[in-house]
């Protein structure tokens, strides 16, 4: 097998949780296949003499403690790498956007980047679902409080509101018409009418769980159900949701089949979609997680990270190796 140089652009490696983190098992599998694994943060990317570069370290990862070692402090043009995984967690702020521009220069130079940096700029994880109106719940995007209240009344007096630039359930509220905190929450969420937010019909199926479906090249790899605590409306793991085993339903397959052609066109190779009941609610493109939970609960014949790195290798082969 040909050995490749794979760069992971990610959050600080010391903060990685080896038993939870999806990026970690991508690194572990890449290493097991004999590839060189390299690591950097967003602020290690730069452009010099018209070419994108990065200050990187070679990483060796392990499930022991400590879970990583770093070697070979070096600066290289991004063209030196065979492939780059962009796995920086949200927020998608200006630093993130600028990093995708630098990574787009790498793509123009012939380096494979997953997911495509242009798509990462364009595919807001909340708004991208609006491209598929037939499979999402009734949804509104506005900064007007009165419009949000009218929408809530149309949905029977309940709705979910969420910021467009957060993750992990941050800033997500379940609102009811008779709640005396309603105006205050909408003021906070919209910054007094200056910030767009999303409102969606409250789906009672959330009590059974929020299904995370991992999709690779438009096909389902696996899924887990994130069940909220009794005192919570959010199933996110970060706020105490519990991952349980689940099955892929015909409706799930229809949802993924609806998304697949556009995901492929946009270069969104690896995504995590969220489904509540019969509805798509979000398309996570920046650093989708859930791989280790699915492996542990479903015991697939092929661990998900093996399929992902094999797919990466299949994309590299037609491009040829870096010199």
Secondary structure, 3 states (H helix, E strand, C coil): CCCCEEEEECCCHHHCCCCCCHHHHHHHHHHHCCCEEEEECHHHEEEECCEEEEEEEEEEECCCCCCEEEEEEEEEEHHHCCEEEECCCCCCCHHHHHHHHHHHHHHHCCCEEECCHHHHHHCCCCHHHHHCHHHECCEEEECCHHHHHHHHHHCCCEEEEEECCCCCCCCCEEEECCCCCHHHHHHHHHCCCCCCEEEEECCHHHHCCEEEEEEECCEEEEEEEEECCCCCCCCCHHHCCEEECCCCCHHHHHHHHHHHHHHHHHCCCEEEEEEECCEEEEEECCCCCCHHHHHHHHCCCCCHHHHHHHHHHHHHHHHCCCC
